[in-house]
């Protein structure tokens, strides 16, 4: 089964959140509904990046890689840059 590793950004907290899921749409809705304790304070969250991986094992490994490097640095290494002064600005 396919999984996704995703990076969310909260302008109100100026923070990133990294996670993995099988259903991106459902997951972002859940994060923005306030049902997740770890992301409740950062609503609204914006999905700034996602990658499809083969299975959950690959998703967990990729999530760990992104977290170890740091979300902002990871995004820069793949050619995306977040401008915290302009929420939603992804290049």
VENKADA-V529896 format. One record per pair of residues at least 6 apart in sequence whose C-alpha atoms are under 7 Angstrom apart, sorted by the first residue. I is the first residue (numbers start at 1). J is the second residue. D is the distance in Angstrom with one decimal. If there is no record, write none. Layout:
# VENKADA-V529896
i/j/d
I/J/D
I/J/D
This chain:
# VENKADA-V529896
i/j/d
1/54/6.6
1/55/5.5
2/22/6.4
2/52/6.8
2/53/6.0
2/54/5.0
2/55/5.2
3/20/6.9
3/21/5.6
3/22/4.5
3/52/5.9
3/53/5.4
3/54/6.3
3/55/5.4
3/56/6.0
3/59/6.2
4/20/5.4
4/21/5.4
4/22/6.0
4/50/6.4
4/51/5.4
4/52/4.5
4/53/5.8
4/59/6.5
5/19/5.7
5/20/4.3
5/21/6.6
5/50/5.5
5/51/5.3
5/52/6.6
5/59/5.9
5/62/6.9
5/63/6.2
6/18/5.7
6/19/5.5
6/20/6.0
6/49/5.6
6/50/4.1
6/51/6.5
7/16/6.6
7/17/5.6
7/18/4.6
7/19/6.6
7/47/6.0
7/48/5.8
7/49/5.2
7/50/6.3
8/16/5.5
8/17/5.0
8/18/6.4
8/45/5.9
8/46/5.3
8/47/4.4
8/48/5.6
9/15/5.8
9/16/4.5
9/17/6.4
9/45/5.5
9/46/5.2
9/47/6.4
9/48/6.5
10/16/6.4
10/42/5.3
10/43/6.7
10/44/6.3
10/45/4.8
10/46/6.5
11/84/6.8
11/87/5.6
12/42/6.1
13/42/5.7
14/84/6.5
16/71/6.4
18/63/6.6
18/67/7.0
19/63/6.3
20/59/6.1
20/63/6.8
30/36/7.0
31/39/6.1
31/40/7.0
32/43/5.5
32/44/5.6
32/45/6.2
34/40/4.6
48/90/6.9
53/59/6.0
66/74/6.1
75/81/6.1
80/90/6.5
80/91/5.3
81/90/5.8
81/91/5.5
82/89/6.0
82/90/5.0
82/91/7.0
83/89/5.7
83/90/6.9
